[in-house]
Amino acid sequence: MSAPATVRTAITGVGWAVPGPDFDPETELAVRGMRHKDRSSRFALRAARRALGDAGLLDAPELDGAAVVVSCNFGNLGPVCDFVATIDGEGSAGTSPMRVPHLSSAAAATWVALDHGMRGPNLTLSSGASGGLDAVAWARNLIAAGRATAALVIGMEPDTPPVARLHREAGGTGWIDGAVGLVVEPVRHAADRGARIRAEIAGFGRADDERSAVEAAGGAAVRRRLGGEPNARYGRCSGALGVVQCAMAVAELEAVAGPEPRAVLAVAGAGTEEGDGSSVAALVLTPPQGRPA
């Protein structure tokens, strides 16, 4: 996973589906087509549409070979607990076939792919707090390997009663309820279609400790570091952490003007209040570096 990619990749779209002035879950999650979907899938679908729209790829033919990579640790916890409670109280006769797909952690990624005709690889990662950065790295590597023309990366976590209980039992006082999407595509393809390149993915590293992960990503000299800032703003982000970090990094890179070279290092895993200390992921984002030769 930490091997350098041979194809330059960039983030060309960002989509936020987090409660705030620009997103009201009460209305956004109740639009047509959401009736039989679980909360995490609804968030993922809204973030996906916003990210693809930002990249100028909504309903575009290029999506046919695109991948979907989702990072989520608790997405299907609510549906599983509800299903078990129903069987315990009513027996199997009380269950509905419409609920069965959401027992899988891969349900949200599948709904997104179906909604946008994305026939490339479809992955769901549940690798703890580092999962979001892992997902961005998987997207980059799938593109570099020629397995996908582009990739939609989504980090999401729902606030459902079982999820809230789990966080409280682990000492949590607040946690995110939403999703963030990123569109990742080759720099050359983005330039050819005249897309706005928001940031380039310069390096990724994964290791048992933070220092080794940062060195593997090539981020030892990067001054700006993003770690637990999303957790401070939105509550525990869990599997969405790395994707939120990247979205925040894109905004920072675009907001800072000047001739000095700049980059943002995102670090997730151990030391983020949720990591188990067993692994750390690090990713470096830089401003656009120009069209490939």
C-alpha positions in Angstrom: 0.0 0.0 0.0 2.9 2.4 0.6 4.5 1.8 -2.8 4.7 4.9 -4.9 2.1 5.2 -7.7 3.3 5.5 -11.3 0.3 7.6 -12.4 -0.2 11.1 -10.9 -3.6 11.3 -9.3 -5.6 14.3 -8.1 -8.7 15.2 -6.2 -11.1 17.0 -8.5 -14.3 17.0 -6.5 -15.4 17.3 -2.9 -18.9 16.7 -1.5 -20.0 17.3 2.1 -23.1 15.7 3.5 -22.7 16.7 7.1 -25.4 18.5 9.1 -25.0 22.3 8.8 -26.3 25.4 7.0 -25.7 23.7 3.6 -27.1 20.3 4.5 -30.2 19.4 6.4 -30.5 15.6 7.0 -34.2 15.9 7.6 -34.8 16.9 4.0 -31.7 15.6 2.3 -32.1 12.1 3.5 -35.8 11.9 2.6 -35.6 12.6 -1.1 -36.9 10.1 -3.6 -35.2 6.7 -3.7 -34.2 6.7 0.0 -37.1 4.9 1.5 -35.7 1.4 2.0 -32.1 2.5 2.6 -30.2 2.6 5.9 -28.9 5.9 7.3 -25.3 5.4 6.2 -26.3 4.6 2.6 -28.4 7.7 2.5 -25.5 9.8 3.6 -23.2 8.1 1.1 -25.5 8.8 -1.8 -25.9 12.4 -1.0 -22.1 12.9 -0.6 -21.5 11.0 -3.8 -23.8 13.2 -5.8 -22.3 16.4 -4.4 -18.7 15.2 -5.0 -19.4 14.1 -8.6 -21.2 17.4 -9.3 -18.3 19.4 -7.9 -16.0 17.4 -10.3 -18.2 17.9 -13.3 -18.7 14.2 -13.6 -22.3 13.8 -12.6 -24.0 11.5 -15.2 -20.7 11.5 -17.3 -19.8 8.5 -19.5 -16.4 8.3 -17.8 -18.1 6.9 -14.7 -18.6 3.5 -16.4 -15.1 2.3 -15.5 -14.9 4.2 -12.2 -14.4 2.6 -8.8 -16.2 3.2 -5.5 -14.1 3.0 -2.3 -15.9 3.5 1.0 -14.5 3.8 4.5 -16.9 3.1 7.3 -16.6 1.3 10.6 -20.2 1.4 12.0 -22.4 1.8 9.0 -24.3 -1.5 9.3 -24.3 -1.7 13.1 -27.8 -0.2 13.4 -29.4 -2.5 10.8 -27.7 -5.6 12.3 -28.9 -4.7 15.8 -32.4 -4.0 14.6 -32.5 -7.3 12.7 -31.3 -9.3 15.7 -33.8 -7.5 17.9 -36.7 -8.3 15.5 -35.8 -12.0 15.3 -35.5 -12.1 19.1 -38.9 -10.6 19.6 -40.9 -11.7 16.6 -39.0 -14.6 15.1 -37.8 -14.7 11.5 -41.4 -14.0 10.3 -41.1 -10.5 11.5 -38.1 -9.6 9.2 -38.4 -8.1 5.7 -36.2 -9.1 2.7 -35.8 -5.3 2.0 -33.6 -5.1 5.1 -31.3 -7.9 4.4 -28.9 -6.1 2.0 -28.1 -3.5 4.7 -26.7 -6.2 7.0 -23.6 -6.1 4.8 -21.0 -3.4 5.4 -20.7 -3.1 1.6 -24.3 -2.0 1.1 -23.6 1.8 0.8 -20.8 1.3 -1.8 -23.1 -0.9 -3.8 -26.0 1.7 -3.8 -23.6 4.4 -4.9 -22.3 2.3 -7.8 -25.8 1.4 -8.9 -27.0 5.0 -8.7 -24.2 6.3 -11.0 -23.5 3.4 -13.2 -20.0 2.9 -11.8 -18.8 -0.6 -12.9 -15.3 -0.5 -11.7 -14.0 -2.1 -8.4 -16.3 -1.7 -5.4 -14.6 -1.8 -2.0 -15.6 -1.1 1.6 -12.9 -0.7 4.2 -13.5 -1.0 7.9 -9.9 -0.6 9.2 -10.4 1.8 12.1 -9.5 5.4 12.2 -6.9 5.0 9.5 -9.6 3.6 7.0 -10.3 7.0 5.3 -6.7 7.5 4.3 -6.4 3.8 3.3 -9.4 4.4 1.0 -7.8 7.3 -0.7 -4.7 5.2 -1.2 -6.7 2.3 -2.6 -8.3 4.7 -5.1 -5.0 6.0 -6.2 -3.6 2.5 -6.6 -6.6 1.2 -8.5 -6.2 4.0 -11.0 -2.4 3.6 -11.2 -2.9 -0.2 -11.9 -5.4 0.5 -14.7 -8.2 -1.1 -12.8 -10.3 2.1 -12.7 -10.7 5.2 -14.8 -11.5 7.3 -11.7 -12.6 6.6 -8.2 -15.2 8.0 -5.8 -14.0 7.8 -2.2 -16.6 8.2 0.6 -16.0 8.3 4.3 -19.1 8.1 6.4 -20.4 7.2 9.8 -24.1 7.3 11.0 -25.4 8.4 14.4 -27.8 5.6 15.3 -28.6 4.4 18.8 -26.3 1.4 18.7 -23.4 3.5 17.4 -24.0 6.1 20.0 -24.0 3.5 22.7 -20.8 2.0 21.5 -19.1 5.4 21.5 -20.3 6.2 25.0 -19.0 2.9 26.3 -15.6 3.8 24.8 -15.6 7.2 26.5 -16.8 9.2 23.6 -18.8 12.4 24.1 -19.6 13.3 20.4 -19.4 11.7 17.0 -20.0 12.5 13.4 -23.3 11.9 11.7 -22.7 12.2 7.9 -20.4 11.6 5.0 -17.8 13.2 2.8 -17.0 12.3 -0.8 -13.9 12.8 -2.9 -13.4 12.3 -6.6 -10.0 11.0 -7.5 -8.8 10.8 -11.1 -5.6 10.8 -13.1 -4.1 14.3 -13.5 -3.8 13.8 -17.3 -7.4 12.9 -17.7 -8.5 15.8 -15.5 -6.4 18.2 -17.5 -7.7 16.8 -20.8 -11.3 17.4 -19.8 -10.6 20.9 -18.4 -11.4 19.9 -14.8 -10.3 21.9 -11.8 -7.6 20.0 -10.0 -8.2 20.7 -6.3 -5.1 18.9 -5.0 -2.6 16.2 -6.0 -2.0 13.0 -4.0 1.8 13.1 -3.5 2.4 10.2 -1.2 1.0 7.6 1.1 2.5 5.5 3.9 1.2 2.9 6.4 3.2 1.5 9.3 3.0 0.4 13.0 4.0 3.8 14.2 3.5 7.4 13.1 7.1 8.3 12.3 7.5 5.4 9.9 4.2 6.1 8.2 5.0 9.7 7.7 8.5 8.9 6.3 6.9 6.3 3.9 4.5 9.0 2.7 7.3 11.5 2.1 5.8 13.9 4.6 8.7 14.3 7.0 9.4 17.8 5.8 5.8 18.9 5.5 5.0 21.6 8.1 1.2 21.6 8.0 -0.2 18.5 9.7 -3.8 17.4 10.0 -4.5 14.9 12.7 -7.5 15.1 15.1 -8.9 18.4 13.9 -11.9 16.8 12.3 -12.7 15.0 15.6 -12.6 18.3 17.4 -15.0 19.9 14.9 -17.4 17.0 14.2 -16.9 14.6 17.1 -15.3 11.2 16.5 -15.0 10.6 12.8 -13.9 7.0 12.9 -13.8 5.6 9.4 -14.6 9.0 7.9 -11.6 10.7 9.5 -9.1 10.4 6.7 -11.6 11.5 4.0 -12.7 14.5 6.1 -9.0 15.3 6.6 -8.5 15.3 2.8 -11.5 17.5 2.2 -10.3 20.0 4.8 -6.8 19.9 3.3 -8.2 20.7 -0.2 -9.9 23.8 1.3 -6.7 24.9 3.0 -4.6 24.5 -0.1 -7.0 26.5 -2.1 -7.3 29.2 0.5 -3.5 29.8 0.9 -2.1 32.0 -1.8 1.6 32.8 -2.5 4.7 31.5 -4.3 6.0 29.3 -1.5 5.5 25.6 -2.1 3.1 24.1 0.4 1.6 20.7 1.2 -0.6 19.2 3.9 0.2 16.0 5.7 -2.8 14.0 7.0 -2.2 11.4 9.8 -4.8 9.0 11.1 -4.7 5.9 13.3 -2.9 5.7 16.6 -3.1 8.9 18.6 -6.4 10.0 17.2 -8.4 9.0 20.3 -9.9 6.1 18.4 -6.9 4.2 17.1 -5.9 1.0 18.8 -2.2 1.8 18.4 -1.6 -1.0 16.0 -1.3 1.0 12.7 -1.0 4.5 11.3 -1.7 5.9 7.9 -0.2 9.1 6.4 -1.0 10.9 3.2 0.5 14.0 1.6 -1.6 16.4 -0.5 0.0 19.2 -2.6 -1.4 22.0 -4.8 -1.7 21.2 -8.6 1.7 20.6 -10.0 0.9 21.4 -13.6 0.0 19.3 -16.6 2.0 16.0 -17.1 4.6 16.1 -19.8 
